[in-house]
Amino acid sequence: MRRHILAGLALAVLATAIVLFSGPDLQGVTLLGAALGGALGLVPDRSPGARAAAFAVGFLAAWLGYALRAAALPDAAAGRAVAVLVVLAVCLAVAGATRGRLPLWAALLGAAAMAGAYEATYSDDPSAFVASSAATATSILLAAGAGFLATSLLGPVVEQDRAQERADALAADDATAPRGAVAEPEPVGAYEAAGTHAPARPYAAPDARRGMPATRPYDPQPEA
């Protein structure tokens, strides 16, 4: 847990420094970028390089969606719906084509970073897409990169801690589970109480009325 706190402090110091020594464009997206980049570094799914690549795919897909809106789609609900569909389709296609090596969740984080940082700016002036999108993309990527660098090395530690927590929870469940009563086997040759054994098969007595014995007598064949 101490290493988690140190990583959080490093992220807080970097985000504060970005706000203090940057311009208004970067200041407005510092918290968003640092938070998304920190989450990207903390989740121990795939390697840090694969997560960063998937984030970049989602980021570029979102930028492509805004480019489509500015160039060809109407500034209405239908145009925004088509742009959203294109962005999500690109993220899904890349995740499927790489068989999950570039995780979908990281691509969605990249799309969220671009959309969250740029939507208000684009709505104010869609005609200035080229200049405004470049400035916003640079700012959000700097903030997200700082958050990712502050926490990316902590991913394996988080995975080990979660595995240890699961093992401790299983051990605690086993310790508190009620123990079932185990029946002790009876010793061989133990005395059986009356009425507990199966009734004996009755003996077939000879037929006294016919005077025949219980067994068939030996009947030798006469010699020729």
Buried (B, 14 or more C-beta within 10 A) or exposed (E): EEEBEEBBEBBEEBBEEBBEEBEEBBBBBBBBBBBBBBBBBBBBBBEBEBBBBBBBBBBBBBBBBBBBBBEEBEEEEEBBEBBBEBBBEBBBEBBEEBEEEBBBBBBBBBBBBBBBBBBEBBEEEBEEBEEBBEBBBEBBBBBBBBBBBBBBEBBEBBEEBEEEEEEEEEEEEEEEEEEEEEEEEEEEEEEEEEEEEEEEEEEEEEEEEEEEEEEEEEEEEEEE
